[in-house]
């Protein structure tokens, strides 16, 4: 299985103590998309932090 850590993260977002706590796809995937953007930025040398003048 590819991206096993992402699958575990999604399950952690959906289930807490055996109960389903979140069913909204957008709420579950939002943190994963942020992590993916950060990983892409790190690989390509792009700064995602605030710009200081």
N, C-alpha and C positions, 0 to 999 in steps of 0.2 A: 504494500500500500504506500502510495506517495503522500507526502505531507502529513504524516501521522500526527505531528505536533499540532498542526492546524485542526485536525479532526478532534483531538483531545480538548483543545481550547474551545471549540464550538460546543462540545458537550458540556464543558464546565459553565459556559454562558447560559445554556438552556436548562440544566438540571442542578438543583441544590438539595442535598439531603434526601435524594430519591424523589423529589417533586419537580415537575416541570414549572419553571419560573418565568421563562421567556419563550415566546413562539414567534416573535417578529423577526423575519429574515434580515431586515435592514439593521435592527439593533444588534443582532448576533454578528453580522458580518462587518459592521463599522470598525471595531477595533482591529480585526484581521487586515482590513484594507489599509489602516494606518501603519501597521507593522510592515506590510508589503511595500508601502511607499517609502518608509524609512530604510528598509533593506535595499531598495532600488537606489535611493539617494546615496547610501554608503558605498555601494558598488560602483557608482558613476561619479563619485566625488562631488555630489551636489549638497550644499548646505541647506538644511531645513529649519535652522534656528532663526531667531529674530536678527534682522540686519542692524548693525551698529554703524552710525555715521561718524 
